[in-house]
Amino acid sequence: MALLCACLLALAPAIAKAEGESAAAADAAAATEASTEGVPAQEPSEEASGSKADADVDPETAADAGSTGDVEAGPEAGAGVDSGADADAPSGTGTEEDEPKEPVTVERPLPTIVSWAHVQSSGDQGPLSGADGVSGLVGTSGLSRRLEAFKLSLQQVADVDGVALEALSGSIEYRAYVNGAWQAFMADGALAGTIGRSLPIEGVAVRLTEELEQEYDVYYRVHMQSYGWLAWAKNGEDTGALDFGKRVEALQVVIVKKGDAAPADAPTTGSVLLVNGGVFGTAHCQTYGWLSSAFPGEWIGTSGKSKRLEAVRLSVRNLEGVGIAYQVHGQSYGWNQSWVSDGQTAGYTGQSKRIEAIRIKLTGTNAGNYDVYYRVHCQTLGTLGWAKNGETAGTTGLSLRAEAIQVVVVPKGGAAPGSTSGCYYSSAAIAYASNLAGTGWQSATSGTSGTTGQGRAIYQLKMNLSGSNRVNGTVQYRLHIAGTGWTGWYNEGTTAGTSGRNVQAIQVRLTGTMAGLYDVYYRGHVQSFGWGGWAKNGASAGSTGISKRMEAFQVQLVRKGNAAPGSTANACRTVVMPSDDMGRRAWTQSSRTSYLIMVDRNNCKVGVYTGHTRNWKRIQYWTVSVGAPNTPTVRGTFSVGSRGYSFGSGYTCYYWTQFYGDYLFHSIKYNQGTRRVQDGRLGMWISHGCVRMDINHAKWIYDHIPTGTRVVVY
């Protein structure tokens, strides 16, 4: 019995340990079962897991004390080693599989940029991809070809050395400036620009979104017509040359880590964006209709084609707070249209009416910061001077077409683009006055100067052009004065002539631009003759060589090419000495009628004249037969007397006209009472003193020459 007790006492610790392990296992099984059934497992008791004091021991302290593992639970803490532990396991409370792993860190590569473009003449380029965040260069340089459309997209790397990378959220977005406006932003391979419309891209913007924007910067630049490569733009900035009429020819895009430096390529210009601020416009022109839009400072319309400007549309771009208003002066309508603004139509389409003048002014909150200058290219006059801020440019009253306009905006008070002289011209007029015998100077007039029906001579006269906006040039005049002839030319405003001497004729002319724009017409009222026809541009009006005074005159300006104010016949009663002997003999003769007959016996000729002394015009000239040497035709000055149908005995002569006694003009000789020729010889000295003629000529004198007409036989 004593021995049995001693054995039991000796086994007690082992039994207690076994029972404890069994109890712990039972508790663990119960906890597992409870967890499976959705009931929270109970925490193990201090007896099962070790004392609270033992569990809270600092591992480093325990290690310092020589511990080789976790503190063992049990009545004798640290007295034993868990037989279930791996002998090779490191010190700790759990196995290698239960220990958390350190995260693996890898460097994320830059996305790959994929680009595509549509280029004038070349067509499609791409898709092109570039490594390390650099796009394949799209477009051309040095070929003068426009970039018309492009696409961009990103390819992110999926894994590095077997480590999967989650894609960053976001997109690459981009837009194009085309035909005067920005398009909407496109994304991830959508088309920016146009295809099939031959429209150049003029500007570009590129940006990233969401996580891509947080991780990277995007740089990009464009190659511009005339300017080459512009500087790098970044993260959605605009780049290009807006509204210069210049094309983008190439595009390059680069992605870098956030905050990294821009690419090192050196551009040819330091500009990121060129913005052409000012007035844009288009014109509706004769034959051509609406033209393409013109950029600031360019001519709107045509020149050198003789085409009228019929309507315009103007607008302001890239000047914040500035608008524009304009008004035109049109053929037949004048300034009848009200002001229009900002792209509205001013003028006339479908009516074949010309614009002749224009007024332009700026509007808006910032209009006071600028001056707007404008000028007109005009028919006949060419390019006029610069007007500004609502002044009139062009012409009125001259029937001249405006062919083009040019508009420039400058900072307030800045210098004009050029000369402001002669920006506007209107119609001119002419006034004149005369100094009359017996009454003195009359007041200036644009009607009749002088008198009619009073027999008063003009002694002196002067002329002036009027019109505050007339084109350059003057009027000049000179006079033909009795006893002295023609004077020199006088300039406008100067008195021409001599007091006491009759003016007989005048000449008037224009100088300068006036001469190209107007014809000057004038006429004189001449003693004995009345009003003559209209002369123009330096020709003579009045009379010369016949000693007749001018008693009145009129002057008119007529637009070049328009009709004369009236008949131009007999503008100047000028007598010029004939060169032939018969004409010189007739020169000084007078007649009681407007006819004169000259008979040249030596040459057997008869000449018939009409007119008056020193102004005879020969209208008939015939060969005749005159008196034989023993019966010559009488010499001297005579007058036409009686006349009859026929005479003769043994012969008959028809249509006789007496000029002295028995001396007659009559036909050749016919057999008595017939029209059978008996003697038809002409150009000979064979008659008994009469002047024999062809029967038709004899009848002409018989029918036309009045009694009293002078006949000169020499």
C-alpha angles and dihedrals in degrees: 000000000000089000092052092051091049090053093048091050089051092052096043096096093050092047091048090051092049092048090049092051091048091049091049091049090049091050091049091050090049091050091050092049091048091050091050090052091052094256116127113253117245117246113251116259122252088252090059098043102031132267120309090242092052093048092053096053112125108247090220090053090047091051090050088054090057099261114159097197146353117327108272118233116232143091091287103046113214093006097115145029124239104253090207094062122105108251089218094046115115120247111282147091099271144033127267091260091058094052116099117243124235112249116256114236121203132178111252110227121228114266119258115246116221115198136185131181143183113218131190111264092352097068121199123010122192153298085242125179130197130200126232095028096301119126124224105261108255127199129023140275126207093019098087092232124144124234103232104176142358143182131206132193138164131232114200121204111253100203142000119213091341094311110124117230121207110228117250115243122244141059143250109249129190142169140193134223107227133167094355100313143076116250121220119275113271125201142211104354101336116137121263118190126017139289125209096014099088090231118149123225107238101181142017138200127187131185144165127228140209117348092354089059090050093050103040147030119221119214125188140167138187135220107228130201109257093003105058120207116002122210122276117281121203141211103348100332116145117249133180136060109294119206097352092112089244125135131228105237102180141011132204125187128191132183120204135175112278109281096010118135123272118261113285098230108126113230123214092238131037092221122108094185132017112200120190104207120189145063121342121189150166132206137213106222135187111272094359103061117200113005128209117279116277122218126231111298095013123118114263108212131011138300131197092022100087091232122146122236106236105175141356139202120200133185139169123233133184095011105107115223094010128116134166139232128190143177132196136210109222137195110271091359106064115190092337096127119083123233116285128194149207105006099337119134120260116186138025130304123187093015101087090232122146128226108233103178141005140202122202133185137169123244136189138068094299098040090107090066093066145048120215117214124191140170139187133232102217137195112262094355098062120203113002129204127278121277122190145202101003100331119136118263121187129023140303128195094014099091090231122147122231106227102184142354132212124205129193130177118209132177113275110285093009121142119280115252090244144327116343093197117116100010093146136029131185133185122296131216135198129226128187142177136198138209109226132201109261098004108052127211121002123207118269114270143173091215128053119342116195129018139286125210094016100088093232119151123220111237102177141003142181136194138203136188117226135198126101093226100035120138119261120279139080142235119248129188143178136191139223104222127195111261096006108053125210122005125209122269118286124207120233116285093027122117112242124195139035126275109247097021122099121243108225103176142002138208122199131187141170128229136203121009089339089070091056093046104041142034113217113217126190139166138190136223104224130199111264093002106059121205116005126202125281118277122193145200101005101331119129125266124185121027140306131190096015100080095239121147125228110236102179141000142191132206130195136180112222125187110255112276096014121123123276117260090249145327117345094199119122094003090159125028095216124168117209118187108245116241098222124082096242091049093050090050090050092047097086098031121113129203136195087231134038090262133081128186120205121193119198106196096184094055096031093236135140122199124192118203136189128199129049143284111322089003106069119147119199112228102168132034120178142173112238141168119246137190121312117247092263093043103033126182110259118258123224145061118308143160134238112259133167127350140197146183102249148338140179146102117235087004137036130228118192136212101015123188120189121224100164130006108300092349110112145171106232144144128278117276120282130185109275112289095353140090092236108121115245098174117003100167116140133180092041141106099242111114131098089248102296124111109250116206143175105281091244092054092047090051091049091058090043090053103037114026112087124219112270095037111143118248118196117196117188 
